[in-house]
Amino acid sequence: MIQIENLHKKFGRNQVLFNLDLDIHSGGIFAVLGPNGSGKTTLIKCILGMVIPSSGEIDVQDNTIKKNWKYRQDINYLPQIANFPGNLKVKELIRMIKDLRQKESKEEVLVKLFGLEPFLDKKLGTLSGGTKQKVNIVLTFMFDSSLIILDEPTTGLDPASLIKLKELILQEKNKGKTILITTHIMQFVEEMADEIVYLLEGNIFFKGSVEQLMTRTKQTDFEHAIAAITIQTADA
């Protein structure tokens, strides 16, 4: 699904990604973790073509992304911060995204799932952060794409909506989709992720399952395993 070789990215003198190699196969949930400044967001934006690497190769579905915008048509992306035009109504935004993507959509099912019917005629600028995140989720999942990238998807969600989001992600996984997630919620990662990719200072320090991480760190629970590997990376 995603093959990355010798990826480098510098912003001025700041080396954000360094000699990064990563292979993510098709199907499953992959959590990209790491401390602040580890390169998670830059890596995601490189995959999306929003940041151009200094050097290296990125292939998505066996196609290089260089000078090839069409690969993005088969990616659904949920950004961490939903900066919607405040003067647009929810239904107007959904219609606009549908017109842009020109793909079959299932927004009605998702609007009902997250209880957004009362908000369709409301302007986005009047919505709470949690409601905006639900709109963000609808826009992300209403198209059928093989790769789904979620940046902090749980932000602002109430417990009931979080359960619905988890069920939605698992449904997409069961269809053979590849889901890439960045999050700081370790319980969410432990419940959902098939594999963990742990970044430090722009390179991959660990890639494997939750169980493999706990074996490596000799810990009995996931949060302590993450804390232990963070200490290991600092001492390396």
C-alpha positions as CSV (number, residue, x, y, z in Angstrom):
1,M,0.0,0.0,0.0
2,I,2.7,2.5,1.1
3,Q,6.4,2.1,0.4
4,I,8.8,4.8,1.6
5,E,12.6,4.7,1.0
6,N,15.3,6.9,2.3
7,L,13.0,9.8,3.0
8,H,14.6,13.1,4.1
9,K,12.9,16.4,4.9
10,K,14.5,19.6,6.0
11,F,12.9,22.9,6.8
12,G,15.8,25.3,6.6
13,R,18.4,23.9,8.9
14,N,15.9,21.8,10.8
15,Q,16.1,18.1,9.8
16,V,12.6,16.7,10.4
17,L,12.8,13.3,8.7
18,F,16.1,11.5,8.3
19,N,16.8,8.4,6.2
20,L,13.3,7.0,6.9
21,D,12.2,3.7,5.4
22,L,8.7,2.4,5.9
23,D,6.5,-0.4,4.4
24,I,2.8,-0.5,5.2
25,H,0.9,-3.4,3.6
26,S,-2.7,-3.3,2.4
27,G,-5.4,-3.9,5.0
28,G,-5.2,-3.1,8.7
29,I,-4.9,-0.2,11.2
30,F,-1.5,1.4,11.7
31,A,-0.8,3.9,14.5
32,V,2.0,6.4,14.0
33,L,3.2,7.5,17.4
34,G,6.0,9.5,18.8
35,P,6.7,12.6,21.0
36,N,6.0,16.1,19.8
37,G,8.5,17.1,17.1
38,S,9.2,13.5,16.1
39,G,8.1,14.0,12.5
40,K,4.6,12.4,12.6
41,T,2.7,15.2,10.9
42,T,5.5,15.8,8.4
43,L,5.5,12.1,7.4
44,I,1.7,12.2,7.0
45,K,1.8,15.4,4.9
46,C,4.6,13.9,2.7
47,I,2.4,10.9,2.0
48,L,-0.5,13.2,1.1
49,G,1.7,15.4,-1.1
50,M,1.1,18.4,1.1
51,V,4.8,18.6,1.9
52,I,7.5,17.8,-0.7
53,P,10.4,15.7,0.6
54,S,13.9,17.0,0.3
55,S,14.9,13.5,-1.1
56,G,13.6,9.9,-1.1
57,E,10.8,7.9,-2.7
58,I,7.2,7.5,-1.7
59,D,5.0,5.0,-3.6
60,V,1.3,4.6,-2.9
61,Q,-0.4,1.6,-4.4
62,D,2.7,0.9,-6.4
63,N,2.7,4.3,-8.0
64,T,5.2,7.1,-7.2
65,I,3.5,10.2,-5.9
66,K,6.0,12.5,-7.7
67,K,4.1,14.8,-10.1
68,N,1.1,12.5,-9.8
69,W,-1.8,14.1,-8.0
70,K,-4.3,11.5,-9.1
71,Y,-3.3,9.0,-6.4
72,R,-5.0,11.3,-3.8
73,Q,-8.4,10.5,-5.3
74,D,-8.2,7.1,-3.5
75,I,-7.3,8.6,-0.1
76,N,-9.7,9.9,2.6
77,Y,-8.0,12.3,5.0
78,L,-9.2,13.6,8.4
79,P,-7.1,16.6,9.4
80,Q,-6.4,17.3,13.1
81,I,-8.0,20.7,13.0
82,A,-11.2,21.2,11.0
83,N,-10.9,24.8,9.7
84,F,-14.2,25.1,7.9
85,P,-15.6,28.3,6.4
86,G,-17.7,29.7,9.2
87,N,-20.3,31.2,7.0
88,L,-21.2,27.9,5.3
89,K,-24.0,25.6,6.4
90,V,-23.2,22.0,7.2
91,K,-25.2,20.8,4.3
92,E,-23.5,23.3,1.9
93,L,-20.1,22.1,3.0
94,I,-21.1,18.4,2.4
95,R,-22.5,19.3,-1.0
96,M,-19.3,21.3,-1.9
97,I,-17.0,18.3,-1.0
98,K,-19.2,16.0,-3.0
99,D,-19.0,18.2,-6.0
100,L,-15.2,18.4,-5.7
101,R,-14.6,14.6,-5.2
102,Q,-17.2,13.5,-7.9
103,K,-17.5,10.1,-6.2
104,E,-20.4,8.1,-4.9
105,S,-21.0,9.1,-1.3
106,K,-22.9,7.8,1.8
107,E,-23.2,11.0,3.8
108,E,-26.8,10.4,4.7
109,V,-26.0,7.2,6.7
110,L,-23.1,9.0,8.5
111,V,-25.1,12.1,9.3
112,K,-27.7,9.9,10.9
113,L,-25.1,7.8,12.7
114,F,-23.6,10.9,14.4
115,G,-26.9,12.6,15.0
116,L,-26.1,15.6,12.8
117,E,-29.6,16.1,11.2
118,P,-30.5,19.1,13.5
119,F,-27.2,20.8,12.5
120,L,-27.5,20.5,8.7
121,D,-29.0,24.0,8.3
122,K,-26.6,25.6,10.9
123,K,-23.6,27.6,9.9
124,L,-20.3,25.9,10.7
125,G,-19.0,28.9,12.7
126,T,-21.8,28.4,15.3
127,L,-21.0,24.7,16.0
128,S,-19.1,23.4,19.0
129,G,-15.7,21.7,18.6
130,G,-17.2,18.3,19.1
131,T,-19.9,18.8,16.4
132,K,-17.3,20.1,14.0
133,Q,-15.3,17.0,14.5
134,K,-18.4,14.9,13.7
135,V,-18.8,16.8,10.5
136,N,-15.1,16.2,9.8
137,I,-15.6,12.5,10.3
138,V,-18.6,12.5,7.9
139,L,-16.6,14.2,5.2
140,T,-13.8,11.7,5.7
141,F,-15.8,8.5,5.6
142,M,-18.5,9.3,3.1
143,F,-16.4,8.2,0.1
144,D,-15.1,4.7,-0.6
145,S,-11.3,4.9,-0.7
146,S,-8.7,2.2,0.0
147,L,-6.5,4.4,2.2
148,I,-7.8,6.4,5.1
149,I,-5.5,8.8,7.1
150,L,-6.8,10.1,10.4
151,D,-4.9,12.8,12.3
152,E,-6.1,12.9,16.0
153,P,-9.6,11.6,15.1
154,T,-10.9,11.4,18.7
155,T,-10.5,15.2,19.4
156,G,-13.6,16.6,21.0
157,L,-15.7,13.5,20.7
158,D,-18.1,12.5,23.5
159,P,-18.0,8.8,24.7
160,A,-21.0,7.7,22.5
161,S,-19.5,9.3,19.4
162,L,-16.1,7.8,20.1
163,I,-17.7,4.3,20.2
164,K,-19.4,5.0,16.9
165,L,-16.1,6.1,15.4
166,K,-14.3,3.0,16.6
167,E,-17.1,0.8,15.0
168,L,-16.8,2.8,11.8
169,I,-13.0,2.3,11.6
170,L,-13.4,-1.4,12.2
171,Q,-16.0,-1.7,9.5
172,E,-13.6,-0.1,7.0
173,K,-10.8,-2.4,8.2
174,N,-13.0,-5.4,7.6
175,K,-13.5,-4.2,4.0
176,G,-9.8,-4.5,3.5
177,K,-9.0,-0.8,3.8
178,T,-5.7,0.5,5.1
179,I,-6.1,3.0,8.0
180,L,-3.2,5.2,9.2
181,I,-3.9,7.0,12.5
182,T,-1.9,9.5,14.6
183,T,-3.1,10.0,18.1
184,H,-2.0,10.7,21.7
185,I,-4.8,8.6,23.2
186,M,-3.0,5.4,24.1
187,Q,-6.1,3.4,25.1
188,F,-7.4,4.1,21.6
189,V,-4.2,2.8,20.0
190,E,-4.2,-0.3,22.2
191,E,-7.8,-1.1,21.3
192,M,-7.6,-0.4,17.6
193,A,-4.1,-0.7,16.1
194,D,-2.7,-3.8,14.4
195,E,0.7,-2.3,14.1
196,I,2.5,0.6,15.7
197,V,5.1,2.8,14.0
198,Y,7.1,4.8,16.6
199,L,9.0,7.8,15.4
200,L,11.8,9.6,17.1
201,E,13.8,12.5,15.7
202,G,12.6,11.8,12.2
203,N,13.3,8.1,12.0
204,I,11.5,4.9,13.0
205,F,12.6,3.4,16.3
206,F,10.0,0.6,16.5
207,K,7.5,-1.1,14.1
208,G,5.4,-4.0,15.3
209,S,2.3,-5.0,17.2
210,V,1.3,-4.0,20.7
211,E,2.3,-7.4,22.0
212,Q,5.7,-7.1,20.4
213,L,6.2,-3.7,21.9
214,M,5.4,-4.9,25.4
215,T,7.7,-7.9,25.0
216,R,10.5,-5.6,23.8
217,T,10.1,-3.2,26.7
218,K,9.3,-6.0,29.3
219,Q,6.2,-4.2,30.3
220,T,2.7,-5.7,31.1
221,D,0.6,-2.8,29.9
222,F,0.6,-0.6,26.9
223,E,1.0,2.8,28.5
224,H,4.0,1.7,30.5
225,A,5.5,0.1,27.3
226,I,5.2,3.5,25.5
227,A,6.8,5.2,28.4
228,A,9.6,2.7,28.5
229,I,10.3,3.0,24.8
230,T,10.3,6.7,25.1
231,I,13.0,6.4,27.8
232,Q,14.9,3.9,25.6
233,T,14.9,6.3,22.7
234,A,16.1,9.2,24.9
235,D,19.0,7.0,26.1
236,A,19.9,5.6,22.6
